[in-house]
Amino acid sequence: MSYRKIEKPYKTILKWHNIKMLVFDFDGVLTDGRIIYDSSGSESKNFDAHDGMGFLILRQTDLISVVITGRNSNVVQRRCEDLGINYVFQGVHNKLERISQLLEELKLSFENVLYMGDDWNDIPVMFKAALSVCPADAEPEIKSLVDHVTKHDGGRGAARECIEYVLTHKGMYEQAVVAYINTIS
């Protein structure tokens, strides 16, 4: 199989203090990519508790969390509510257009965005975002086009690793963990 090689766009030097929004694709990032239907047609997905803890820690900061997915699923909505995701967009065909609209509403720009995805439908936003990330098990072509590849696979801690990566580089990780611990003690 051959395809036209897509070139990574030129990006300016990342300024960590500019990152204000973390946007995540769902299937393949917050899950292992499998979509399971039982005989009654009900959908199920597997989630990693470590990713969940990453979002609980992220909630202790002023960073905005977003999930965007091309599919519609009650399971996605439930998981995002459990994690306290700020914005959830489902059934989105054009992710770049929807994220652009959100940025305009919030008076932000793509220099404020980290985007984590795993496949071709994520590339348009990844190329615009200040920082693009994918899980270790993303397709090789995708991994060659992003700024950072996690050590963990999608649905197996990749989202938490990404969150910790950002919070550490912004100098916020320890403070966010302490704030989280204070909410449970």
N, C-alpha and C positions, 0 to 999 in steps of 0.2 A: 504494500500500500504506500503510495506516495502522496505527499501534500506539499503545498507551497510553504516554504519556511517563513514564519512570521517573525519579524524583528521586534525586539523589545524597544519601546520608545525611550528616548533620552529623558532622564529624570534629573532634576536638580538635587543637590545634596539634601538628604533628609534632616529635618529639624524636628527632633522628638517633641519639643514643646508645642509644636503645631498639631500633633495628633490629638484629636478630640472625639473621634468617632471610630468604633470598631464594627465593621460590617462582616457578617458571616453568611455564607451559603449554608444550607442545611444538610441535605443528603450528601454524604461523602466527606463532610466536615464535622458536623455534630453527630453523625451516624457513620457506620461503616459502609454506607452506600446501598445496603440491601433494603429492599422494600418487600415486606412479607404480607401476603393476604391469606387468611384462613378460609375454610370452605364456605363460611357465611359471607365472605367478602370484606370482613373487618381487616383493617391494616394494623400492623405492629412494626415497631422499630426498636433497636437496641441503643441504649445510651450509656455513656461512661460517667460514673459518679465523680470522677476526677475533673471532667469537663464542667460538670455542674458546680463543683467547688470553685473552679476558676471564675465562673460568672457570679457566684456569691461574693467573691473577693472583689471583682470588678465593680459590683454595685456599691462598694464603699468609696468609690471615687466619683468625680464629676464627668467621667467619660461616658459617652452615649453608646449604647449597644443596639445593634440592628441585626435582624435575621431577614434574609430575602431568599425566596425559593420560587422555582417555576411551578411547583406542584401545590395543590390545596390538600390539606390534611388536618383533621381534628387533633391528631397526635402531635403535629408540629405546634399547633396553637397551645395545647396543654403543656408541652415541655417548655415553651417560651414563657408562658405565664409562671410556671414553677421557678424558672430561672430569673424572672424579673427583667426580661429583655425589654428595652424601652420602645422599640418599634419592630413590628412583625409584618412583613409583606409577603403574601402568598399568591400563587397563580400569576406571577410576574413573567411575562415573556421577554420584555426589554428591561433588564436590570439597570443598565446605564441610565436610561430615561428616568426610571423611578428613583434611583439614588440622586440623580441631578435635581429632581423635584424636591426631595427631602432636604438636600443641602440648601437649595434656594429658600425653602420655608424657614430653615434654621439659621439662615444667613452665614453659612459656612461654605467652604470650597473643597475641592478634591485634595488640596494640600493638607487638609485636616483628617483625611481618611486612611485607615488601614483596611484593606479588603482581604478576606481569606476565602478562597474557593478552591475547587479541585478539577474543573473541566472547562471546555471551550466556552460554554455560556457565561462563564465568569470573566473571561479575558478582557472584554471591553471595559469593565469597571476596574479590573486589576491594572490595566495600562494607564488609566486616569488617576488612580489612587496614589497617594504619596508613598505608600508601602504595600506591596502585594505579597501574600503568604499562601502556601498550600501545604497540605499534609504530606507526609513521607510517601504515602501510597497513591498519590496523584499520578496521572499518566506522565511518562517521561517528557513528552513535549511540553506539558504544562509546567513541570518542574524547571525546565530550561528557560522559561519565560518570566518566572517570578523573582522577586527580590530575596525571599527567604523561604526555605523548606524546613518544616519542623522535623524532629527526630521521630515523633509519634505519628501513627496512622490516623486517618479520619475516624471519628467515633471511638477512639482509643487514647484520648488525652491530647490530641493535637490542638484543640481549641484552648485548653488550659495552658498548654505550653506557649501558644501565641499570646494569650493574655498576660502571662508572667513575663514574657519577652518584652512586651510593650511597657508594662508597669515598672519593670527593672530599669529599662532604658530611660524612662521618664523620672526615675528616682522616687517612685510612688509605692513600690511593692511592699516594703516592710510596713509602712504606714497603713496601707489597705488591709494587710493581714491582721495587724493589731486592732484596727477598727472592726473587722469581722469578728475576731475573738471577743471583743467587748460586747457585741450584739448577742452572743450566746452564753455569756457568763454572768 
